[in-house]
Amino acid sequence: MDSNFLPLLAPVALLIAAGAAFARPGRRPGAVLALSEAAALLACLVALASLFVWIFEGPGTSALVGIDGIAGIGEIGFAVRIDALSVVMLALVAFVGWLVVRYARTNLDGDARQGNFTGWLCSALAMVLLLVQAGHLAMLAAAWIGTSVCLHRLLLFYPDRAAARRAARKKSATARIGDSALLLAASLLAAATGTGDIAAIGAAARAGDGGILIPIAAGLLALAAVVKSAQLPLHGWLTEVMETPTPVSALLHAGIINAGGFLLIRFADVMLAAPGVLAVLVMLGGFTAVVGGLVMLTQSAVKTSLAWSTIAQMGFMIMQCGLALFPLALLHIVAHSLYKAHAFLASGEAVEGVAAIRRPGPIAIPGARSVTLSFAAALVLYTLIGLAFGFDDKSPQAIALGAILVFGVAYLLAQGLADAAPRLLTQRTALYSVAASVAYFALISFGALAVIQALFPLWAYHPAAASLRVHIANGLYINALTNRLVGGWSTRYSS
């Protein structure tokens, strides 16, 4: 048997568990919960086994299983791809998915529709696992659409809540845009290269084959990616999913909200054939990151703040892809998925911890002096380490992202240099700053954002900033303007 088929065991196991859950859709479905958790754990083991297949056998695509296709493609069907990207994403999705399934088992305990939720949860994970291992356009498109369908059902888990219906409705509408763009891009790529094999399409794009259809397809792939990853102005649904169970918010980071970045990385060779499209991604991603980072600061609800943080992080990821730094974008996906999934799953505990504080001690709010010193120190640190390692052999994109990281390091330093900060915090932030600068080798907008974030506690409640705070807290009304342009969104239940 072709060893490249091994990753298929993961989604198959989860689909079996989903079927069992749908058969018992009610409260406390018994062995179904243990079965779903076992299936998610099996997916983790399959991901680990796939890693060894890649290490010992190298990258490869399984034999195609399908039927006779349209002219110019030969066959349509599914094929499994094992390479560095698919192995990393398989491990990430399986691990985060396993944690979410375990958490949901307790979080939804006693809910009247616990079995139904478990079924859609396992189905969504199965679709994402199929997506990240897809080696053929048909399989990728089917899994992409399947992921949207399953997520829609999860967003509507509480159909009596108007906010949940609105979020599901908006997500469904934007998803159709992304789905249509991906299907059209797949058709153009197949027509341009004569194959649906994703690896072969990448090779053809590297060779300069395909003519004008390749850049057009790149533009459509970019559209599908920015829609999937909630980039402005089609971001509104993500900020309104807080009416869904907490596991859904964490599940989004198991290859769903960041599927746009995965798509761009998977078709990196196609994207490199369209420099103009990459430039648009840089501008849109950068703008989304800046706006998302600002709005995040003004949100009082923990989950809403995390949602805006995700929008900002996805913007940064899209910008990295636009800069053609695809390996760094993959690293970003992994790091962001792990810490943000944990943040959502631990959000309730964080709120309880804050509420339990009776007599808070001195708050380490950095002043203007601390912020100035921290940014000066970070820039000096970056320059010294850059000179030590050499700027000459670094691409302009890498230097730019290094500068962005330095502004983030400066924000951390500002916290450590605050007058009320514990000495241990100051020591640790200094150590982390050096480590980060050495490991990740100015853009004015990100520098300004970092300064604003560091100074935010000082001016947030100043009378002069009160009106500005209101505007930022409402996301600069971009989502409201989008709603108005499309004539408003219906809150009626949509199946």
VOGU-3710 file (C-alpha; in Angstrom, 3 decimals, decimal comma):
1> mdsnflplla> 0,000/0,000/0,000  1,180/3,528/-0,807  2,533/4,990/2,450  1,469/8,451/1,302  -2,123/7,424/2,033  -1,311/7,191/5,751  -2,561/10,715/6,671  -6,057/9,747/5,482  -6,503/7,655/8,622  -6,814/10,831/10,701
11> pvalliaaga> -9,887/12,363/9,014  -11,470/8,928/8,530  -11,313/8,237/12,271  -12,832/11,629/13,056  -15,629/11,143/10,513  -16,490/7,802/12,109  -16,666/9,521/15,495  -18,810/12,278/13,968  -21,240/9,707/12,584  -21,572/8,119/16,010
21> afarpgrrpg> -22,168/11,542/17,573  -24,887/12,447/15,085  -26,614/9,173/15,935  -26,818/10,345/19,571  -27,291/14,127/19,282  -28,593/14,762/22,782  -27,268/15,310/26,292  -24,309/13,217/27,532  -24,067/10,804/24,579  -22,064/8,266/26,585
31> avlalseaaa> -19,316/6,409/24,758  -19,497/8,883/21,863  -17,433/11,394/23,818  -14,699/8,867/24,557  -14,769/7,757/20,909  -14,360/11,334/19,647  -11,450/11,964/21,986  -9,817/8,690/20,945  -10,247/9,630/17,269  -8,607/13,018/17,888
41> llaclvalas> -5,723/11,336/19,710  -5,363/8,866/16,848  -5,105/11,830/14,486  -2,121/13,067/16,532  -0,434/9,678/16,237  -1,110/9,579/12,491  0,456/13,031/12,146  3,543/11,779/13,997  3,727/8,690/11,777  3,411/10,917/8,687
51> lfvwifegpg> 6,404/12,872/9,911  8,499/9,703/9,873  7,242/8,850/6,386  8,403/12,247/5,191  11,773/11,919/6,942  12,587/8,450/5,588  10,859/8,550/2,193  10,944/12,238/1,357  8,107/14,341/-0,050  5,623/12,670/-2,320
61> tsalvgidgi> 2,055/12,478/-3,569  -0,084/9,375/-3,419  -1,686/7,774/-6,402  -4,782/9,593/-7,613  -8,120/8,055/-6,733  -10,829/9,463/-8,944  -12,774/9,374/-12,171  -12,270/10,570/-15,713  -12,197/14,339/-15,694  -12,745/17,194/-18,054
71> agigeigfav> -10,545/17,809/-21,052  -7,066/19,001/-20,172  -7,050/17,606/-16,622  -7,216/13,865/-17,233  -8,778/12,862/-13,912  -10,410/14,472/-10,944  -10,400/12,950/-7,500  -8,249/12,998/-4,426  -4,570/12,461/-3,736  -2,617/12,882/-0,506
81> ridalsvvml> 0,496/15,029/-0,372  3,220/14,490/2,237  5,819/17,241/2,462  7,151/19,706/5,025  4,058/21,909/4,858  1,497/19,129/5,151  3,375/17,381/7,968  3,630/20,568/10,034  -0,015/21,460/9,481  -1,180/17,910/10,185
91> alvafvgwlv> 0,626/17,937/13,518  -0,680/21,394/14,403  -4,323/20,717/13,486  -4,362/17,282/15,116  -2,794/18,502/18,358  -4,959/21,607/18,760  -7,996/19,596/17,674  -7,340/16,955/20,308  -7,117/19,625/23,008  -10,345/21,253/21,826
101> vryartnldg> -12,205/17,917/21,793  -11,008/17,171/25,341  -12,017/20,638/26,499  -15,422/20,472/24,792  -16,177/17,177/26,515  -16,254/19,026/29,837  -17,314/22,463/28,638  -20,486/21,172/26,932  -21,281/18,605/29,604  -25,019/18,522/30,208
111> darqgnftgw> -25,901/20,609/27,154  -29,083/19,417/25,480  -27,321/19,119/22,090  -23,895/17,937/23,208  -23,826/14,988/20,811  -24,730/17,201/17,864  -21,953/19,652/18,764  -19,429/16,831/19,051  -20,431/15,564/15,630  -19,880/18,908/13,910
121> lcsalamvll> -16,680/19,483/15,871  -15,200/16,190/14,662  -16,469/16,854/11,132  -14,795/20,265/11,034  -11,490/18,789/12,214  -11,745/16,057/9,578  -12,294/18,649/6,828  -9,272/20,686/7,927  -7,096/17,562/8,044  -8,222/16,714/4,512
131> lvqaghlaml> -7,435/20,268/3,425  -3,859/20,371/4,694  -2,950/16,996/3,152  -4,634/17,589/-0,201  -2,430/16,808/-3,179  -5,048/17,488/-5,871  -7,099/20,570/-6,633  -10,406/18,706/-6,410  -9,637/17,393/-2,930  -8,423/20,779/-1,743
141> aaawigtsvc> -11,531/22,578/-3,037  -13,898/20,004/-1,541  -12,203/20,173/1,876  -12,096/23,990/1,734  -15,852/24,176/1,175  -16,509/21,379/3,676  -14,663/23,320/6,357  -16,915/26,332/5,767  -20,058/24,206/5,966  -19,049/22,581/9,259
151> lhrlllfypd> -18,027/25,900/10,772  -21,381/27,379/9,796  -23,175/24,663/11,746  -20,981/25,291/14,788  -21,612/29,030/14,643  -25,341/28,275/14,708  -25,123/25,933/17,673  -27,259/28,386/19,648  -29,759/29,359/16,908  -31,941/31,332/19,324
161> raaarraark> -29,215/33,939/19,817  -29,526/36,814/17,350  -25,810/37,617/17,460  -24,944/33,997/16,642  -27,347/34,005/13,679  -25,885/37,270/12,416  -22,304/35,982/12,687  -23,197/32,731/10,903  -25,042/34,621/8,197  -22,128/36,969/7,572
171> ksatarigds> -19,604/34,136/7,625  -21,708/32,184/5,130  -21,920/35,151/2,760  -18,197/35,904/2,877  -17,351/32,211/2,610  -19,235/31,982/-0,676  -16,973/34,706/-2,063  -13,876/32,792/-1,012  -15,234/29,459/-2,219  -16,080/30,904/-5,646
181> alllaaslla> -12,641/32,495/-5,945  -10,907/29,221/-5,055  -12,994/27,172/-7,485  -12,295/29,622/-10,312  -8,583/29,697/-9,445  -8,454/25,890/-9,458  -10,127/25,808/-12,865  -7,636/28,318/-14,294  -4,656/26,480/-12,844  -5,869/23,168/-14,256
191> aatgtgdiaa> -6,485/24,733/-17,654  -3,089/26,476/-17,658  -1,028/23,455/-16,615  -3,143/20,536/-17,829  -3,162/18,858/-14,441  -4,853/19,021/-11,074  -1,793/17,769/-9,191  -0,730/20,580/-6,855  2,969/19,662/-6,895  2,984/19,602/-10,696
201> igaaaragdg> 1,230/22,965/-10,802  3,937/24,448/-8,579  6,648/23,040/-10,841  4,947/24,496/-13,911  4,682/27,909/-12,267  8,394/27,821/-11,366  9,216/27,012/-14,964  7,189/29,983/-16,186  4,534/27,873/-17,903  0,833/28,662/-17,963
211> gilipiaagl> 0,949/32,149/-19,462  -1,409/34,874/-18,264  -3,690/32,403/-16,500  -1,168/31,870/-13,685  -1,148/35,516/-12,435  -4,942/35,657/-12,722  -5,220/32,479/-10,668  -2,798/33,982/-8,133  -5,127/36,945/-7,713  -8,088/34,658/-7,111
221> lalaavvksa> -6,108/32,582/-4,609  -5,216/35,789/-2,782  -8,897/36,769/-2,657  -9,856/33,367/-1,255  -7,086/33,638/1,344  -7,938/37,110/2,634  -11,628/36,229/2,895  -10,881/33,016/4,793  -8,515/34,781/7,185  -10,940/37,613/8,048
231> qlplhgwlte> -9,048/40,501/6,501  -10,585/43,966/6,382  -13,253/44,834/5,404  -14,691/41,278/5,507  -13,644/40,656/9,091  -16,877/41,413/10,916  -18,059/37,830/11,404  -14,995/36,918/13,473  -15,668/39,624/16,054  -19,234/38,355/16,451
241> vmetptpvsa> -18,621/34,636/17,060  -18,478/35,101/20,805  -22,049/33,786/21,107  -20,785/30,340/20,174  -19,289/27,875/22,681  -15,693/28,614/23,654  -14,330/25,464/21,921  -15,415/26,936/18,573  -13,250/30,018/19,121  -10,273/27,769/19,880
251> llhagiinag> -11,102/25,480/16,948  -10,800/28,414/14,564  -7,052/28,351/15,196  -6,744/24,698/14,195  -6,290/25,511/10,528  -9,570/27,342/9,866  -8,960/31,052/10,349  -5,336/30,586/9,220  -6,288/28,469/6,207  -5,733/31,549/4,063
261> gfllirfadv> -2,068/31,585/4,981  -1,830/27,849/4,341  -3,352/28,329/0,881  -0,816/31,012/-0,045  2,071/28,889/1,227  0,840/25,805/-0,622  0,720/27,789/-3,874  3,838/29,858/-3,165  5,270/29,248/-6,635  2,057/30,465/-8,230
271> mlaapgvlav> 2,012/33,575/-6,038  5,623/34,410/-6,927  4,544/34,658/-10,564  2,323/37,641/-9,678  4,388/40,388/-7,950  1,483/42,820/-8,166  -0,742/40,463/-6,189  1,956/40,083/-3,535  2,186/43,861/-3,226  -1,571/44,074/-2,612
281> lvmlggftav> -1,275/41,393/0,077  1,436/43,403/1,835  -0,709/46,544/1,880  -3,952/44,829/2,892  -2,298/42,610/5,492  -0,349/45,502/6,975  -3,435/47,701/7,181  -5,444/44,919/8,819  -2,657/44,271/11,331  -2,452/47,933/12,346
291> vgglvmltqs> -6,226/48,450/12,669  -6,708/45,129/14,459  -3,903/45,912/16,882  -5,428/49,288/17,738  -8,991/48,071/18,168  -7,842/45,162/20,317  -6,600/47,616/22,960  -10,043/49,146/23,488  -12,124/45,998/23,985  -13,384/45,247/27,475
301> avktslawst> -14,568/41,685/26,735  -11,731/39,144/26,840  -12,958/37,057/23,897  -13,652/40,098/21,715  -10,185/41,427/22,414  -8,728/38,038/21,475  -10,781/38,035/18,259  -9,380/41,424/17,233  -5,920/40,187/18,139  -6,472/37,260/15,788
311> iaqmgfmimq> -7,504/39,630/12,989  -4,306/41,598/13,533  -2,168/38,462/13,604  -3,783/37,138/10,434  -3,023/40,480/8,792  0,614/40,117/9,780  0,616/36,569/8,386  -0,872/37,749/5,078  1,735/40,508/4,930  4,499/37,945/5,442
321> cglalfplal> 3,147/35,967/2,496  3,026/39,153/0,435  6,696/39,685/1,245  7,306/36,141/-0,060  8,565/35,028/3,359  6,524/31,842/3,271  8,597/29,815/5,783  8,213/32,607/8,332  4,480/32,732/7,633  4,273/29,005/8,408
331> lhivahslyk> 6,180/29,558/11,654  3,749/32,351/12,480  0,766/30,057/11,872  2,127/27,437/14,246  3,098/29,857/17,022  -0,099/31,893/16,807  -2,344/28,830/16,687  -0,827/27,324/19,804  -0,872/30,390/22,019  -4,227/31,758/20,808
341> ahaflasgea> -6,028/28,418/21,163  -4,680/28,278/24,722  -5,771/31,873/25,315  -9,368/31,124/24,313  -9,544/27,902/26,298  -8,140/29,686/29,356  -10,178/32,884/28,930  -12,756/31,903/31,532  -10,091/31,191/34,120  -8,438/34,538/33,384
351> vegvaairrp> -11,696/36,410/33,937  -12,287/34,576/37,218  -8,751/35,394/38,332  -9,215/39,108/37,672  -12,606/39,114/39,395  -11,099/37,416/42,445  -8,539/40,162/43,008  -9,625/42,213/46,002  -6,660/44,449/46,620  -4,472/44,761/43,545
361> gpiaipgars> -0,956/45,975/44,132  0,840/48,674/42,152  0,245/48,372/38,407  3,293/48,391/36,142  2,178/51,031/33,640  5,146/52,303/31,617  5,571/56,058/31,405  6,874/58,104/28,489  10,445/57,827/29,832  10,238/54,014/30,011
371> vtlsfaaalv> 8,801/53,802/26,512  11,504/56,067/25,080  14,270/54,095/26,766  12,817/50,781/25,669  12,569/51,749/22,004  16,052/53,230/22,009  17,424/50,071/23,639  15,599/47,824/21,163  16,924/49,743/18,144  20,472/49,677/19,493
381> lytliglafg> 20,126/45,968/20,190  18,849/45,304/16,668  21,660/47,305/15,088  24,384/45,590/17,107  23,083/42,091/16,472  22,468/42,918/12,817  26,047/44,092/12,398  27,306/40,997/14,181  25,389/38,604/11,949  25,589/40,756/8,829
391> fddkspqaia> 22,895/42,692/7,002  24,412/42,114/3,566  23,164/38,556/3,092  19,659/39,328/4,363  16,768/40,104/2,029  14,994/43,461/2,405  11,874/41,577/3,489  13,727/39,830/6,303  15,269/43,110/7,487  11,827/44,755/7,461
401> lgailvfgva> 10,273/41,960/9,504  13,239/42,097/11,856  12,480/45,762/12,424  8,840/44,914/13,163  9,953/42,337/15,703  12,187/44,917/17,364  9,181/47,177/17,904  7,430/44,247/19,547  10,507/43,676/21,700  10,425/47,354/22,642
411> yllaqglada> 6,844/46,951/23,838  7,952/44,124/26,126  10,897/46,147/27,377  8,559/49,009/28,226  6,612/46,728/30,544  9,797/45,612/32,253  11,117/49,161/32,655  7,916/50,485/34,235  8,490/51,944/37,688  6,248/49,382/39,430
421> aprlltqrta> 7,536/46,405/37,480  9,147/43,639/39,576  12,900/43,336/39,105  12,484/39,759/37,889  10,165/40,987/35,118  12,744/43,550/34,024  15,486/40,918/33,931  13,378/38,442/32,009  12,187/40,918/29,400  15,776/41,983/28,770
431> lysvaasvay> 16,795/38,351/28,306  13,830/37,605/26,027  14,567/40,719/23,979  18,114/39,609/23,257  16,988/36,076/22,443  14,237/37,273/20,102  16,513/39,698/18,272  19,170/37,034/17,750  16,629/34,450/16,584  14,636/36,679/14,136
441> falisfgala> 16,816/38,402/11,855  11,543/51,010/10,104  8,217/50,081/9,119  6,691/53,334/10,490  3,131/52,027/10,907  4,195/49,105/13,085  6,585/51,276/15,036  3,805/53,764/15,741  1,470/50,929/16,713  4,002/49,564/19,184
451> viqalfplwa> 4,446/53,029/20,742  0,672/53,437/21,027  0,307/50,040/22,650  3,038/50,842/25,171  1,565/54,254/26,041  -2,086/53,172/25,868  -2,609/52,798/29,653  -1,438/56,400/30,120  -3,767/58,148/27,699  -6,650/55,697/27,315
461> yhpaaaslrv> -8,862/57,470/29,846  -7,714/61,014/29,218  -10,662/63,277/28,250  -8,944/64,245/25,006  -8,729/60,578/23,999  -12,267/59,635/25,022  -13,874/60,197/21,622  -10,999/58,554/19,774  -11,305/55,541/22,069  -14,978/55,187/21,122
471> hianglyina> -14,183/55,207/17,414  -11,376/52,673/17,781  -13,476/50,454/20,042  -16,039/50,259/17,242  -13,389/49,122/14,771  -13,395/52,498/13,011  -16,892/51,508/11,816  -15,497/49,477/8,938  -17,747/46,537/9,744  -20,790/48,817/10,115
481> ltnrlvggws> -20,034/50,453/6,767  -19,775/47,037/5,137  -23,156/46,077/6,576  -24,706/49,289/5,259  -23,263/48,788/1,773  -24,741/45,324/1,438  -28,099/46,469/2,741  -27,832/45,015/6,247  -27,656/41,457/7,404  -30,660/39,302/8,150
491> tryss> -30,734/37,647/11,572  -33,193/35,000/10,557  -32,134/31,431/11,188  -30,255/30,046/8,203  -29,613/26,363/7,776
//
